[in-house]
């Protein structure tokens, strides 16, 4: 039970002809007459001979909005507010690439795409791009540089999102981490 929600999750993964595949899902049995939720991810992974890893993922959440008008309600939902629902839209496509550029430097790129319809039934796609470099400084320390760039329809006049990613500000992150 998480935040008064009964939660049931499962994950299945395997490999076929060098391609890893997985299906993950979580079911939320919400209290007090709220609509129950199902969130699942289907993913494929492939590592090329040079070590580059390619990931493709499809995210589906039945409580997410399928149109821009429903984003306000989705953003105010109990699951989003409590951190149990990671996306506002019903569907998101993810693509990722990562590679060890040198023995101490790892680079990665993530692309997320979300299609939503507007009031005229036109489909708009918002995107999120994240570029990351992670440099190992020692056995107990690393340095991360990450740039997050988003594209899509921003906020409306009432400050409500009009796309999955368009309202998220672009950012640059520099992090030095010590661990043991």
Secondary structure as GFF3:
##gff-version 3
##sequence-region A 1 180
A	DSSP	beta_strand	6	16	.	.	.	ID=ss1
A	DSSP	beta_strand	19	29	.	.	.	ID=ss2
A	DSSP	beta_strand	37	47	.	.	.	ID=ss3
A	DSSP	beta_strand	53	61	.	.	.	ID=ss4
A	DSSP	three_ten_helix	68	70	.	.	.	ID=ss5
A	DSSP	alpha_helix	71	75	.	.	.	ID=ss6
A	DSSP	alpha_helix	78	81	.	.	.	ID=ss7
A	DSSP	beta_strand	91	102	.	.	.	ID=ss8
A	DSSP	beta_strand	105	117	.	.	.	ID=ss9
A	DSSP	beta_strand	123	138	.	.	.	ID=ss10
A	DSSP	beta_strand	141	151	.	.	.	ID=ss11
A	DSSP	beta_strand	171	178	.	.	.	ID=ss12
###
